[in-house]
Amino acid sequence: MPPVLRGESPTLEAPSGGGLPDADLFNFAALLPSGERLRLAELRDYLQAEIRPASVGLWNREEFPTALLPGLAAHGLAELELSGFSRLFRGLAYAEVARADVSVSALVGIHNELILGLIDALGSEEQKARWLPELRSFRALGAFALTEPGHGSDIAGGLATTATRDGGQWVLTGAKRWIGSGTVADVAIVWARDTADGQVKGFLVETDRPGWTASRIENKIGLRIMQNADIELDEVRIPAANALPGASGFAAANEMLRNSRAWVGWQCAGAQLAIFDVARDYAVNRTQFGRPLAKFQLVQEPLARILGNATAALGLMAQIARLQEYGGFDMAHAALAKATTTAQARESASLGRALLGGNGIVTDYEMAKIFNDVEALYTYEGTYEINALIVGRAATGHSAFV
Ligand SMILES: Cc1cc2nc3c(=O)[nH]c(=O)nc-3n(C[C@H](O)[C@H](O)[C@H](O)COP(=O)(O)OP(=O)(O)OC[C@H]3O[C@@H](n4cnc5c(N)ncnc54)[C@H](O)[C@@H]3O)c2cc1C
């Protein structure tokens, strides 16, 4: 196991020279080896300079960030999962993307965790050769299609989309809902139940196949840059070779969801760093009663609470990264991290929004955007309640799902 801290000690006091400390007050980045630490700092500079300012307009217009994809790819964010970085680096990188914009972090995270990483782990050599080079540079986009209109929380047992083998082909029929990048993806990983053996299996479906229809879900209140879709599969025929060899049962999907649940924890850590960044900046610069808001005790308390939540989320996630790296990481760990950090993020967003007063209601000041995005984190990748039930089952030995 690595030492607790590498490099310089974390700074807990504001520097006397006047500069204010970074929101990562305990300096979790100091746990990284120096090369990764430098890389993270460069990534943060790029994200804060390029992604954060562009995101408010894109979010307001519900616009997919096509123009930002080359820059994200140039900074390694299209191939984070395959680049050999430590788990902690990847987690802190995901947090930095969320700190700049939560929707863009959803795009980057799903792409890495549930598309690129999944095809690499569960795909055939032919599938990897076909898709990984283009996905690694964002020249191709993927979608992860599990949830259905009639089955969300109970998808594991309820999944109704069918896959029927017909000679050298599979025929897929059913409907999917909420599918991220569903209207822009080149390929989707579709989960369907084999009518022969009743097992849920994963299939690569090119989105230009006859019978595939994707329509955008309009008027979302959060993650508005991320395009979510309703998808209809009307006897979509794919070659037998499109079945993912490593995904011949739901256990394979669960394995990937365990890691992607942990990724949502990093999103929440990053969202809370952003909430602190925006709230502190506002408190220091806004004057009421002839003094900066930051001088009022009732303004300092929520700032301290947001900072405490963000720091606790980072600490929890740093330990998850160690479990992922060195072994012992299980679904209850992932569920506890997901449930805890999303609840914290919701509290922090509420405090941050109130701290900005009326300006916390308009997206121009960023906080209203983050406030709404955090609502989606609370619900996707298993709702707060479902993750709490997974933890409760592990902690008591009793399942309370039904
Ligand atoms: C922005 C966004 C992006 C998404 N992206 C994707 C994607 O890319 N791919 C994909 O496949 N899916 C995606 N999803 C789907 C997401 O995973 C589901 O929305 C989620 O699993 C919940 O399912 P549901 O919406 O059908 O809610 P339901 O399952 O209908 O739940 C409704 C409420 O009932 C509660 N509930 C349900 N069962 C129980 C129980 N046993 N005990 C207590 N409470 C219970 C839930 O916690 C929730 O509060 C996305 C969702 C959102 C909002």
PDBQT file of the ligand as one rigid body, heavy atoms in Angstrom, charges set to zero:
ROOT
HETATM    1  C1  LIG A 501     -30.335  12.210 -16.160  1.00  0.00    +0.000 C 
HETATM    2  C2  LIG A 501     -30.428  10.707 -16.181  1.00  0.00    +0.000 A 
HETATM    3  C3  LIG A 501     -29.517   9.976 -16.954  1.00  0.00    +0.000 A 
HETATM    4  C4  LIG A 501     -29.624   8.579 -17.019  1.00  0.00    +0.000 A 
HETATM    5  N1  LIG A 501     -28.782   7.890 -17.859  1.00  0.00    +0.000 NA
HETATM    6  C5  LIG A 501     -28.999   6.558 -18.050  1.00  0.00    +0.000 A 
HETATM    7  C6  LIG A 501     -28.234   5.846 -19.044  1.00  0.00    +0.000 A 
HETATM    8  O1  LIG A 501     -27.350   6.400 -19.721  1.00  0.00    +0.000 OA
HETATM    9  N2  LIG A 501     -28.501   4.523 -19.240  1.00  0.00    +0.000 N 
HETATM   10  C7  LIG A 501     -29.453   3.845 -18.523  1.00  0.00    +0.000 A 
HETATM   11  O2  LIG A 501     -29.627   2.654 -18.756  1.00  0.00    +0.000 OA
HETATM   12  N3  LIG A 501     -30.190   4.497 -17.575  1.00  0.00    +0.000 NA
HETATM   13  C8  LIG A 501     -29.991   5.840 -17.338  1.00  0.00    +0.000 A 
HETATM   14  N4  LIG A 501     -30.745   6.518 -16.390  1.00  0.00    +0.000 N 
HETATM   15  C9  LIG A 501     -31.815   5.800 -15.680  1.00  0.00    +0.000 C 
HETATM   16  C10 LIG A 501     -31.637   5.704 -14.182  1.00  0.00    +0.000 C 
HETATM   17  O3  LIG A 501     -30.680   4.744 -13.847  1.00  0.00    +0.000 OA
HETATM   18  C11 LIG A 501     -33.027   5.440 -13.555  1.00  0.00    +0.000 C 
HETATM   19  O4  LIG A 501     -33.762   6.646 -13.684  1.00  0.00    +0.000 OA
HETATM   20  C12 LIG A 501     -32.966   4.987 -12.123  1.00  0.00    +0.000 C 
HETATM   21  O5  LIG A 501     -32.420   3.696 -12.031  1.00  0.00    +0.000 OA
HETATM   22  C13 LIG A 501     -34.352   4.996 -11.462  1.00  0.00    +0.000 C 
HETATM   23  O6  LIG A 501     -35.307   4.344 -12.237  1.00  0.00    +0.000 OA
HETATM   24  P1  LIG A 501     -36.727   5.059 -12.538  1.00  0.00    +0.000 P 
HETATM   25  O7  LIG A 501     -36.435   6.438 -13.027  1.00  0.00    +0.000 OA
HETATM   26  O8  LIG A 501     -37.497   4.162 -13.414  1.00  0.00    +0.000 OA
HETATM   27  O9  LIG A 501     -37.410   5.227 -11.103  1.00  0.00    +0.000 OA
HETATM   28  P2  LIG A 501     -38.317   4.126 -10.339  1.00  0.00    +0.000 P 
HETATM   29  O10 LIG A 501     -37.574   2.836 -10.286  1.00  0.00    +0.000 OA
HETATM   30  O11 LIG A 501     -39.673   4.128 -10.897  1.00  0.00    +0.000 OA
HETATM   31  O12 LIG A 501     -38.334   4.739  -8.862  1.00  0.00    +0.000 OA
HETATM   32  C14 LIG A 501     -39.208   5.811  -8.470  1.00  0.00    +0.000 C 
HETATM   33  C15 LIG A 501     -39.024   6.052  -6.971  1.00  0.00    +0.000 C 
HETATM   34  O13 LIG A 501     -39.377   4.859  -6.243  1.00  0.00    +0.000 OA
HETATM   35  C16 LIG A 501     -38.287   4.479  -5.398  1.00  0.00    +0.000 C 
HETATM   36  N5  LIG A 501     -38.261   2.998  -5.279  1.00  0.00    +0.000 N 
HETATM   37  C17 LIG A 501     -38.313   2.079  -6.284  1.00  0.00    +0.000 A 
HETATM   38  N6  LIG A 501     -38.258   0.837  -5.789  1.00  0.00    +0.000 NA
HETATM   39  C18 LIG A 501     -38.143   0.968  -4.426  1.00  0.00    +0.000 A 
HETATM   40  C19 LIG A 501     -38.015   0.056  -3.336  1.00  0.00    +0.000 A 
HETATM   41  N7  LIG A 501     -37.968  -1.266  -3.516  1.00  0.00    +0.000 N 
HETATM   42  N8  LIG A 501     -37.913   0.582  -2.080  1.00  0.00    +0.000 NA
HETATM   43  C20 LIG A 501     -37.912   1.912  -1.877  1.00  0.00    +0.000 A 
HETATM   44  N9  LIG A 501     -38.021   2.822  -2.855  1.00  0.00    +0.000 NA
HETATM   45  C21 LIG A 501     -38.126   2.354  -4.115  1.00  0.00    +0.000 A 
HETATM   46  C22 LIG A 501     -37.044   5.019  -6.084  1.00  0.00    +0.000 C 
HETATM   47  O14 LIG A 501     -35.960   5.155  -5.170  1.00  0.00    +0.000 OA
HETATM   48  C23 LIG A 501     -37.561   6.361  -6.606  1.00  0.00    +0.000 C 
HETATM   49  O15 LIG A 501     -37.520   7.312  -5.570  1.00  0.00    +0.000 OA
HETATM   50  C24 LIG A 501     -30.630   7.904 -16.271  1.00  0.00    +0.000 A 
HETATM   51  C25 LIG A 501     -31.509   8.662 -15.486  1.00  0.00    +0.000 A 
HETATM   52  C26 LIG A 501     -31.422  10.027 -15.426  1.00  0.00    +0.000 A 
HETATM   53  C27 LIG A 501     -32.420  10.807 -14.611  1.00  0.00    +0.000 C 
ENDROOT
TORSDOF 0
